[in-house]
């Protein structure tokens, strides 16, 4: 009898462990938890320091402010000239997650000593800018720590996110992207002197965004993202 | 004594209508650039930033007064030298042609002091031209287009912050002045040789155009010749628009310009000192 009971309990335990493992590896369940966490931030405003590291571009670190509304409205403002990468800011992923997609659990990966679930997201919409994305999510806090994506027009990019006191909002967003062959306009401003050795195909650019002074869920209106449209803003 | 001579030379200079051609041309150059930017500025910014727009969203005012001034300073390549030469090449030869040089030298004035007074007059006029270019381009530019960072392609794509630009422009225009003094000193050499205005103007401009064309080629022997051409160093006001100032290069180019000025003025003093005044 005791042996039977022990055997029954062992089976229950194995089923429980399996269930737990299946949940932990169920990409859809992980994504749903993660979405719920990020959805809790309906909007935010913050100060952001922008550091651009691209071989042939010299620009000092810039201070700007940013406003964001879930899932994909974002606007940067600065008194001076700023460069913001078109791809790689995490709002692109939230836009993707609000549309139809299919998920696939790939494997566990250790990044910066953190055990992360690697989940592939394939958008189902034909016109999606992102062709395939990989999210690296920590199942213990359900936060995204890395995003890798291949886009239709702008090649590959990856984004590393690190968190501080404002979880789930990142303190730092390190975006790496492909910088395709550069076409430098010649002689439009008198004589120019270009070091062409710095301009090569497949170069990697990096932009680091450091956020501070977050204020979130203040009910930002949509109009704030439309007015005072800056030149060349998309 | 020399101050009196300079005063007299300045009076003569500003009594001549020719002297105002340069000043008027500078005003016109600025107005044309301002008008062009008003009409086509957005297209220009698109052209400049086309590459970056593939990768980045660009935000901020790139179409600003400092861009106007940067476009204007490019006039130091050829436009301003022409305007300088029109006046300075005439300072000695014009008097030789009209016969007044003999009258001046019949007074107790040494030839060297006369040449130095004329050269000081030339550098005052030259400085005035560049100063007008700088002040007018910056003033009207900022008045109509405001302030902002500028985008310069020099070695790399450099975005220079608004805060550092006043200093960079002061240094670049000052370097430009040095280059124009060199143009004036070269014109003095030919002016001392000639008996009419046209020859020294044409000779000086021919040399500047020839050297500038050679400086522009980035191939073979021309590339090797570049460091030895003073026009290469005249255009190195561009160094002040690099991301980090390279003082060693700036000092080298500055010293080469000063050495040329000293050489050309010494040559002028020598030629004029030996010259028979027959007219």
Interface residues (C-beta under 8 A of the other chain):
Chain A: X54 X55 X56 X57 X58 X59 X60 X76 X77 X78 X80 X81 X82 X83 X84 X85 X86 X154 X177 X179 X180 X182 X183 X184 X185 X188 X189 X190 X191 X192 X193 X194 X195 X198 X205 X230 X231 X232 X233 X234
Chain B: X42 X44 X45 X46 X47 X48 X49 X50 X51 X52 X53 X54 X55 X56 X57 X58 X59 X60 X61 X62 X63 X70 X71 X74 X77 X148 X149 X151 X152 X153 X154 X155 X156 X157 X158 X159 X161 X162 X216 X235 X238 X243
